[in-house]
């Protein structure tokens, strides 16, 4: 908006936003008004204040000054954190005894494509708790249905969701697809994972980021590369990548609802498509663990245990705490040829389209765990990967030349 010289006020809202984030990170980047709206019911009042000709300028000025003051106080009270150099963090990496590690070679190496997944099989894998959260109803399913405060609203919403879900299943309104693969892999250069694509033998590199925050003695500085055997260990390891979607058909249905002024149903179809996509990711991960990779053939877990991630191995995704760099999606898309295979695209900002899609990695090592990267240091110097056209300044990747 700033680059294109917009003069339109920007409203920020939603469950993952805050006044602090808006004031500290967003407001300084835009010369026009930026307003955090913490509840949808306040949006009308805020828009009214912004549009009121007589008072609009004063309101915008007051908001800017308020955020300036908030930002100043926020930055002053921030605790100064200590960081390790990237070299120190790599030396303190999480170490696995690879000579004793019993690595299971996947039963099926290479690509697998699912052109049209039966939606009925995904329903038992749905985690309904995030569904209610997307409607600003907070509580854990199924307890939320009997909650003293939001129970009635949650029950009515759930009834409507079940009705629409049944319609989706009976009339096959949505199409679910997937592409995934398991490949030989090894860690190189401490933080990078080298993957060899089956068939053509092409090599791909996933760049992982390493924790650098100074912590107590004995606590390792993790990177996802730690869970894959180093190439110089002589141990052949493996990892997987995937992309699933349940979103084909969602945009058309939502547009039809909106055309009929039925915004409620438009939001509902998107929310259900999201739940089915997440359920597909859960369903497929189970199939990988028990069949395609086969390192957990005896696994018998309930849906509640699956939601709690009580299984062996992890399924992190670019953009999430352990690997926040969305640029790594580009490598997943190249490795799996995602767009040409199942039609899921990446936008300019690396969001997936259809939106009801999930992508990520498969790690099988029993010591693999989820972690939060946290903040990391800028590093002087860097390395340029001529083969892929990325420049690495410390742990930051910049596309281009």
VENQUI-V644647 format. One record per helix or strand of 3 or more residues. SS is the DSSP state (hx for helix, st for strand). FROM is the first residue (numbers start at 0). TO is the last residue. If there is no record, write none. Layout:
ss & from & to
SS & FROM & TO
SS & FROM & TO
This chain:
ss & from & to
st & 9 & 11
hx & 18 & 28
st & 33 & 35
hx & 39 & 50
hx & 55 & 76
hx & 85 & 90
st & 109 & 113
hx & 119 & 122
hx & 128 & 132
hx & 142 & 145
hx & 150 & 170
st & 174 & 187
st & 191 & 195
st & 202 & 206
hx & 223 & 226
hx & 230 & 232
st & 236 & 247
hx & 249 & 258
hx & 262 & 291
hx & 302 & 306
hx & 327 & 335
hx & 337 & 341
st & 356 & 362
st & 382 & 384
st & 389 & 392
st & 395 & 398
